[in-house]
Amino acid sequence: MAIRKKGRRPARPSKKKAEQAVETLLLWAGEDPRREGLIDTPRRVAAAYKDWFSGYSEDPVAILQRTFEEVEGYDSCGISRSNLTANITWHRSSVLLMSDIYRTTRS
């Protein structure tokens, strides 16, 4: 695989090409993409990747500027130890969820 030089970004492949890539991977793994349980898999995988990478098109500054008016009874925000949970979704991709933020109430 050649290393991409700095400069223009490669063109974004179409949804159809992404789905064809998933079909290719299924064939490579020895599966039949036309099998009943896999017929819709290329569409589902492409949709999952679109969702997973959707944050790249969002403005993090705008998201972090969001404030909440309902803060009565709380005077600080803290960080607890990480609670790491692994969840295997219907398409067998691992999703890691972390809950780190908690609020403390006023004394």
C-alpha positions, 0 to 999 in steps of 0.5 A: 500500500502506498503512503498518501502524500500531503495534498488533495484528499481522495474522493469519497466513495459512494454508498454503493462502493462501500456496500460492494467493499463489505460484500468483497470482505464477506466473500473473502471470509468464505461467506455468500453475501446472497445468503438469507442472513447476509443479504442486508448486511452490506447496507447495515455495515455501511450505515453503521460506519456512516454513523460511527464517523458522523462526528468528524463533520461536527464542530466540537467547539459548538458542541462544547459550548452547549450549556444547561440551565437546570443546575439547581442543587449542583455546585461542581462536576467531578470525574470518577474512576472509569466504568468500562463496559463492552457491548457486542452489537447485532453486527458483531462489532465491539462497542466500548462505553465509558461513564466517567462524569458525575455531579456532586450535590451541594452540602 
